[in-house]
């Protein structure tokens, strides 16, 4: 289970958790990594922790995938983060919670440097 749905953490020198990233590879579609949970602690926000966690996962699996996928509810704090980082290239879909999801599907070469 953990191999299919890994969860990675970023901790500081004191052992405090700064962020968590949970994702899958090739589960949603072949050649795709999907973030299904990303969170940073309040005191670590704005310091690049979420980007670091996502990029590390992409680097780890870059030979087996072409796209990065994430969806975030338009009412969540993640909207601003992903729009700032990945831009305005997203689609909107109604979700099961009476709201909409912003869906980003980005080629990994736009996210990482070789």
N, C-alpha and C positions, 0 to 999 in steps of 0.2 A: 504494500500500500504506500509506504513512504517513498519508494522509488518512483511510483507513478504520480504521486501528489506531494512532492517535496515542499518542506517549509524551511526557509533559511532565515537566520536572525543576524542582526548587526548589534554588537555590544561594545560598550566603551571599556576603557582600561579598568574601571571599577566593577565591571560585570553587569552594569545596568543595560537592559534591552533598549536599544534606540529605534529599532524597526524590525518588522517581520514581513516576509514575502512568501506567499504560497502560490504555486503555479503548476501547470501541467505542460507536457510536451507531447505533440502528436496525438492528443486525446480529442480535441475539438475537430481538428483536421490534420492530415498528414503535412508535415513541414511547418507546423505552427506551435508557438508557445503562447499559452494563455495565462495571464495573471487572474487568479480568482480571489485574492486577498492581498492587499498591501496596506500597511499601517506604520506610522512613525509616532513615537512618543511626543507629547506636546512640546517638551523642551528641546527636542531634536528637529523640529520642523523647520524647513527652509535651509537646511544644511546639506542637502543632496543625498540624504540617506536612502530615500525611496528609489531615486535614480541609480544609485550605487548597487542596491540589491537587485534591481531589475537587470541592469547591465551585466552584473556578475552572472546571473542565471543565463542570460543570452550568450555570453562568452562561453560558458560551460557547454552549451548545447548548439553552438552556431553551425557545426558541421552537419547537423541533422534537421535544420529548419531554415525557412526563408522569411517567415512572417511572425510578427509579434501582435497579439490580440489582447485587448482589454475592453471591458464595458464598465461604465460607472453611471449610477443614477444621477440624473441632472440636479437632484437636490443634495448630493453629497459633496464633501470637501474635495474629493478626488477630481471633480470636474475642472476646477481651476488649475490643479497640478498638471493633469494630462493635456489640457488645452495649451498651457504655457510651454510644456515640453514637446508635445507632438504636433501642435498646431491645430488648425481648424478643419483638417481633413478627417471628418467623422460622419457617421450616419446616426440618425435617431430612430429608435424603435420603442413602441409601447412595451412596458414590462408588466409583470403580474402584481405590481404594488400600486397601481393607479398613477403611475408616473411614466417617465421615459428614460431610456438608457442612451448614453452617448457611446457609440461603438467605434473604437479605433482599431484599424488593421494596417499595420505599418511594416514595410520591408525592413528586415533587421539591418541591412546595409545603411539605412537612414539613421539608425540608432547608435551603432557601434563603429569604431574605427578598427581597421585591420591592423 
